[in-house]
Amino acid sequence: MQQHAFYLVDKKPPIAWVFLNRPEKKNAMGPMAWLEPIEIFAGLDNDPEIRVVIIAGKGACFSAGIDLQGMVPHLPELMDKNQSGATKWRFLQKIKQLQDGISAIEKCRKPVIAAIHGHCLGAGLDMATACDIRICSEDAQFSLKEAAVGFVADVGVLQRIPLIVGQGYARELAFTAKTITAARAKEMLLVNEVCRDSQTLMERAAELATEIADNSPLAVQASKDVLNYCVGKSIDDGLKYVASISANIIPSKDLLEAITAFAEKRKPKFTGT
């Protein structure tokens, strides 16, 4: 188990759990919440024993959003009375750092499941939309709340959530900043599944991760790579790309194992090679 300033990483191969671990602050996201994912997810990406990652929150909720008070010292440009070009230029780099922390989840080759209970607000929703799959408990509440506090969501949710729920729902959530229930999130396809309570949620996340981990790591990771690449591309571009990926990973030992296991009427044991 690895304790970071904001996150707790618990590796239980083939699954790794990444917990937002500031329960006394409802997992409000301060500076380290944005910086640490880059190293954490690079490490999980390169760990051959890990095939799936689950992100969840310790305590009462997934995340209450950005820790504005905690972020002020990290973003002095916000309070700088001299809003010169140089000040804006420095602030732009800070925004990119925050974006990189969220994008590290999306860039991880291993599938990432968000297991959400309680509040998933603002920055928490940014993080959830960077995951591949989202499931939640019945008490989950979601809000793209930045418009209610006077700024535009600028670290990825406005780019990712339309791909999940469509433009109409995305714009409704962004413009109203309203909070929606787990049931409504399921209707919008923001989450794949709603579980009875947080314990059932964690059990279901583990089951889903195991279902994924039982498949060929090469095929699963290549599928994520292709799906990520195809966002914003034409079907023709996507077909050319997947042909290249397929030609590069086939044949593999995993494929031969699948054929052998089928012939022997047993479950295949994939090694990711």
C-alpha positions as CSV (number, residue, x, y, z in Angstrom):
1,M,0.0,0.0,0.0
2,Q,1.4,3.4,-1.0
3,Q,0.4,6.5,0.9
4,H,0.8,9.7,-1.1
5,A,-0.1,13.2,0.1
6,F,-3.6,13.0,-1.4
7,Y,-4.0,9.5,-2.7
8,L,-3.7,6.0,-1.3
9,V,-2.7,3.3,-3.8
10,D,-3.5,-0.3,-2.9
11,K,-2.3,-2.9,-5.3
12,K,-4.1,-6.2,-5.3
13,P,-2.9,-7.7,-8.7
14,P,-4.4,-7.7,-11.2
15,I,-6.3,-4.8,-9.8
16,A,-5.0,-1.5,-8.3
17,W,-7.2,0.7,-6.1
18,V,-6.5,4.4,-6.1
19,F,-8.3,6.2,-3.3
20,L,-8.9,9.9,-2.9
21,N,-7.8,10.0,0.7
22,R,-8.7,13.2,2.4
23,P,-12.0,12.2,4.0
24,E,-11.9,15.0,6.6
25,K,-12.2,17.5,3.7
26,K,-14.6,15.3,1.7
27,N,-11.7,14.6,-0.7
28,A,-11.7,18.3,-1.8
29,M,-8.9,18.5,-4.4
30,G,-5.9,20.7,-3.4
31,P,-2.6,21.0,-5.3
32,M,-1.3,17.4,-4.7
33,A,-4.6,16.0,-6.0
34,W,-3.6,17.3,-9.4
35,L,0.1,16.7,-9.3
36,E,0.2,13.1,-8.0
37,P,-1.8,11.3,-10.6
38,I,0.9,11.9,-13.2
39,E,3.4,9.7,-11.3
40,I,0.8,7.3,-9.9
41,F,-0.8,6.4,-13.2
42,A,2.5,6.3,-15.0
43,G,3.6,3.7,-12.4
44,L,0.4,1.7,-12.8
45,D,0.7,1.9,-16.6
46,N,4.2,0.3,-16.4
47,D,3.3,-2.3,-13.8
48,P,2.8,-5.6,-15.7
49,E,1.0,-7.1,-12.7
50,I,-1.8,-4.5,-12.9
51,R,-4.5,-4.9,-15.5
52,V,-7.3,-2.6,-14.2
53,V,-7.4,0.4,-12.0
54,I,-10.4,1.5,-9.7
55,I,-10.6,5.0,-8.5
56,A,-12.8,5.6,-5.4
57,G,-13.1,8.0,-2.5
58,K,-12.4,7.3,1.2
59,G,-15.0,8.6,3.7
60,A,-18.4,10.0,3.0
61,C,-18.0,10.8,-0.7
62,F,-16.0,10.6,-3.9
63,S,-15.1,14.3,-4.0
64,A,-16.7,17.6,-3.1
65,G,-14.7,19.3,-5.8
66,I,-11.8,21.7,-5.9
67,D,-10.3,22.9,-2.6
68,L,-10.4,26.6,-3.5
69,Q,-8.8,27.7,-0.2
70,G,-6.1,25.2,-0.6
71,M,-5.4,26.1,-4.2
72,V,-5.1,29.9,-3.7
73,P,-1.4,29.7,-2.5
74,H,-0.7,27.5,-5.6
75,L,-2.4,30.0,-7.9
76,P,-1.2,33.5,-6.8
77,E,-1.9,34.8,-10.2
78,L,-5.6,34.7,-9.3
79,M,-5.1,37.4,-6.7
80,D,-2.5,39.4,-8.6
81,K,-3.8,43.0,-9.1
82,N,-1.4,43.4,-12.0
83,Q,-3.2,41.2,-14.6
84,S,-0.4,41.7,-17.2
85,G,0.4,39.4,-20.1
86,A,3.2,37.8,-18.0
87,T,0.8,37.0,-15.2
88,K,-1.7,35.5,-17.6
89,W,1.1,33.5,-19.3
90,R,2.1,32.0,-15.9
91,F,-1.5,31.2,-15.1
92,L,-1.9,29.4,-18.4
93,Q,0.9,27.0,-17.5
94,K,-0.8,26.4,-14.1
95,I,-4.0,25.4,-15.8
96,K,-2.1,23.0,-18.1
97,Q,-0.6,21.4,-15.0
98,L,-4.1,20.7,-13.6
99,Q,-5.2,19.4,-17.0
100,D,-2.2,17.0,-17.1
101,G,-3.2,15.6,-13.7
102,I,-6.6,14.6,-15.0
103,S,-5.4,13.5,-18.4
104,A,-3.0,11.1,-16.8
105,I,-6.0,8.9,-16.0
106,E,-7.1,8.9,-19.6
107,K,-3.6,8.3,-21.0
108,C,-3.0,5.2,-18.7
109,R,-3.1,2.2,-20.9
110,K,-4.9,0.2,-18.3
111,P,-8.8,0.6,-18.1
112,V,-9.8,2.8,-15.2
113,I,-13.2,2.4,-13.4
114,A,-14.6,5.2,-11.2
115,A,-16.6,3.8,-8.3
116,I,-18.5,6.9,-7.1
117,H,-20.5,7.3,-3.8
118,G,-21.8,10.5,-2.3
119,H,-20.8,13.8,-3.8
120,C,-19.0,13.9,-7.2
121,L,-18.9,17.6,-7.8
122,G,-16.9,19.9,-10.0
123,A,-13.3,18.6,-10.1
124,G,-14.5,15.2,-8.9
125,L,-16.7,15.0,-12.1
126,D,-13.6,16.1,-14.1
127,M,-11.8,13.1,-12.7
128,A,-14.7,10.7,-13.2
129,T,-15.2,11.7,-16.9
130,A,-11.5,10.9,-17.6
131,C,-12.1,7.3,-16.5
132,D,-13.2,4.6,-18.9
133,I,-16.2,3.4,-16.9
134,R,-18.3,5.0,-14.2
135,I,-20.5,3.2,-11.7
136,C,-22.1,4.6,-8.5
137,S,-24.2,4.0,-5.5
138,E,-27.7,5.2,-5.0
139,D,-26.6,8.1,-2.8
140,A,-24.3,9.6,-5.5
141,Q,-24.8,13.1,-6.6
142,F,-23.2,14.8,-9.6
143,S,-22.7,18.4,-10.5
144,L,-20.8,20.2,-13.2
145,K,-20.9,23.2,-10.8
146,E,-18.2,25.6,-12.1
147,A,-20.7,28.1,-13.6
148,A,-22.2,28.5,-10.1
149,V,-18.9,29.7,-8.7
150,G,-17.9,32.0,-11.5
151,F,-15.5,30.2,-13.8
152,V,-15.5,27.8,-16.8
153,A,-14.6,24.2,-16.2
154,D,-11.1,24.1,-17.7
155,V,-9.5,20.8,-17.0
156,G,-11.3,18.4,-19.2
157,V,-15.0,17.8,-18.3
158,L,-16.4,20.0,-21.1
159,Q,-14.3,18.1,-23.6
160,R,-15.1,14.6,-22.3
161,I,-18.7,14.7,-21.0
162,P,-20.4,15.4,-24.4
163,L,-18.8,12.2,-25.6
164,I,-20.4,10.3,-22.7
165,V,-23.9,11.9,-22.4
166,G,-24.2,13.9,-25.6
167,Q,-24.3,17.6,-26.3
168,G,-27.8,18.3,-25.0
169,Y,-27.3,16.9,-21.5
170,A,-23.7,18.2,-21.4
171,R,-24.9,21.7,-22.0
172,E,-27.7,21.4,-19.6
173,L,-25.3,20.3,-16.8
174,A,-22.8,23.0,-17.7
175,F,-25.2,25.9,-18.0
176,T,-27.4,25.1,-14.9
177,A,-24.7,23.8,-12.6
178,K,-27.5,21.7,-11.0
179,T,-27.0,18.6,-9.0
180,I,-28.4,15.4,-10.4
181,T,-29.1,12.1,-8.6
182,A,-27.7,8.7,-9.4
183,A,-30.9,7.6,-11.1
184,R,-30.7,10.7,-13.4
185,A,-27.0,10.1,-14.1
186,K,-27.9,6.6,-15.2
187,E,-30.7,7.9,-17.5
188,M,-28.1,10.2,-19.1
189,L,-25.6,7.4,-19.4
190,L,-23.1,9.3,-17.3
191,V,-22.9,6.1,-15.2
192,N,-23.2,2.5,-16.4
193,E,-24.7,1.1,-13.3
194,V,-26.2,2.1,-9.9
195,C,-25.6,0.0,-6.9
196,R,-27.6,-0.2,-3.7
197,D,-24.9,1.2,-1.3
198,S,-21.2,2.0,-1.1
199,Q,-20.3,-1.5,0.0
200,T,-22.1,-3.1,-2.9
201,L,-20.5,-0.5,-5.2
202,M,-17.0,-1.5,-4.2
203,E,-17.9,-5.2,-4.6
204,R,-19.3,-4.5,-8.0
205,A,-16.3,-2.4,-9.1
206,A,-14.1,-5.3,-8.1
207,E,-16.3,-7.8,-10.1
208,L,-16.2,-5.6,-13.1
209,A,-12.4,-5.1,-12.9
210,T,-12.0,-8.9,-12.6
211,E,-14.1,-9.4,-15.7
212,I,-11.8,-7.1,-17.6
213,A,-8.6,-8.5,-16.1
214,D,-9.6,-12.0,-17.2
215,N,-9.3,-10.9,-20.9
216,S,-6.1,-10.5,-22.8
217,P,-4.2,-7.5,-21.5
218,L,-2.9,-6.8,-25.0
219,A,-6.3,-6.8,-26.5
220,V,-7.9,-4.7,-23.7
221,Q,-5.2,-2.1,-23.7
222,A,-5.1,-1.9,-27.5
223,S,-8.9,-1.4,-27.5
224,K,-8.5,1.5,-25.1
225,D,-5.8,3.0,-27.3
226,V,-8.0,2.7,-30.4
227,L,-11.1,4.2,-28.7
228,N,-9.0,7.1,-27.4
229,Y,-7.5,7.7,-30.8
230,C,-10.8,7.7,-32.6
231,V,-12.3,10.5,-30.6
232,G,-12.8,13.3,-33.1
233,K,-11.5,11.3,-36.0
234,S,-13.3,10.1,-39.1
235,I,-14.3,6.4,-39.4
236,D,-11.7,6.0,-42.2
237,D,-8.9,7.4,-40.0
238,G,-10.0,5.1,-37.2
239,L,-10.0,2.1,-39.5
240,K,-6.5,2.8,-40.7
241,Y,-5.3,3.2,-37.2
242,V,-6.8,0.0,-35.8
243,A,-5.5,-1.9,-38.8
244,S,-2.0,-0.8,-37.8
245,I,-2.6,-1.7,-34.1
246,S,-4.0,-5.1,-35.0
247,A,-1.1,-5.9,-37.3
248,N,1.4,-5.0,-34.6
249,I,-0.1,-7.2,-31.8
250,I,-1.1,-10.2,-33.9
251,P,0.0,-12.9,-33.6
252,S,0.6,-13.0,-29.8
253,K,1.0,-15.6,-27.1
254,D,-2.4,-14.5,-25.8
255,L,-4.0,-15.3,-29.1
256,L,-2.4,-18.7,-29.3
257,E,-3.5,-19.3,-25.7
258,A,-7.1,-18.4,-26.5
259,I,-7.0,-20.9,-29.5
260,T,-5.5,-23.7,-27.3
261,A,-7.8,-23.1,-24.4
262,F,-10.8,-23.3,-26.8
263,A,-9.6,-26.6,-28.2
264,E,-9.0,-27.9,-24.7
265,K,-12.4,-26.6,-23.4
266,R,-10.8,-24.6,-20.6
267,K,-10.6,-20.9,-19.5
268,P,-7.6,-19.2,-21.1
269,K,-4.7,-17.9,-18.9
270,F,-3.5,-14.7,-20.5
271,T,-0.1,-13.3,-19.9
272,G,-0.2,-10.1,-21.9
273,T,2.6,-11.3,-24.3
